[in-house]
Amino acid sequence: MKGVIFTEFLDMVEQAFSADMVDDLIEATSPASQGAYTAVGTYSHEEIVAMVVELSRRSATPVPDLLEAFGSHLFARFTVLYPGLMPAATTSLDFLASIEGVIHTEVLKLYPDAQLPRLTALRVDDSHLTLEYRSPRGMADLAVGLIKGCAHHFGEDLAITSTTADDGAVLFDIRRV
C-alpha cells in the first residue's frame, strides 16, 4: 500500500484526536516500518489495519466508521495533493465511472508498484451507477468513505447501498438523490 495512505491516515488521526494518539498507535502496533512513512514508499496494508483496529479500541469507534471517515478525508486530500489526476468530470457519478480507466491508469504511471483495487463501473442512467469493488485488502468501508467524499466534493447527495458477493467482491449501488 502506498505511503500516502499512511501519512494521510496519521494526519487525520492527529487532527481528529491528537499527536499523542498517533504516537500511541505506532507504539502499540509496533509496525515493521517503525511508523516512518513517506508518501511515495510502499508498506504492508497490515500496518494500517493494525492501527485502525487499535484506534477503534482506544476511541470506542467501530472500525467501519473509522475507515469511512478516513475515506472521506482521503478524497478531500487527493483533490489537493493530486489535482492533475482529477478528470474533467462534472458530477460524482461521472467521476466514479472514470476511476479505473482514468485515475488508476494515471496512478500506475506515477507508481508502477501500486496495488490498486479493481473497480468496474456500470452506468445505469444519469443518476444511477453500480460499482464493483475487488481488493484482497477488503477495505470496502474505506471505499464508501471515498464515495461520500466524492459526493461532497461535487456538492451532491448520493444514496449508497452495498452487497458482498460470495467471492468477496462488493457491489455498490449508487444513486443521486
Sequence and secondary structure as in RCSB ss.txt:
>XXXX:A:sequence
MKGVIFTEFLDMVEQAFSADMVDDLIEATSPASQGAYTAVGTYSHEEIVAMVVELSRRSATPVPDLLEAFGSHLF
ARFTVLYPGLMPAATTSLDFLASIEGVIHTEVLKLYPDAQLPRLTALRVDDSHLTLEYRSPRGMADLAVGLIKGC
AHHFGEDLAITSTTADDGAVLFDIRRV
>XXXX:A:secstr
 BHHHHHHHHHHHHHHT HHHHHHHHHHH  TTTT   TT B  HHHHHHHHHHHHHHHT  HHHHHHHHHHHHH
HHHHHH GGGS S SSHHHHHHHIIIIIHHHHHHH TT    EEEEEEEETTEEEEEEE TT  HHHHHHHHHHH
HHHTT  EEEEEEE TTS EEEEEEE 
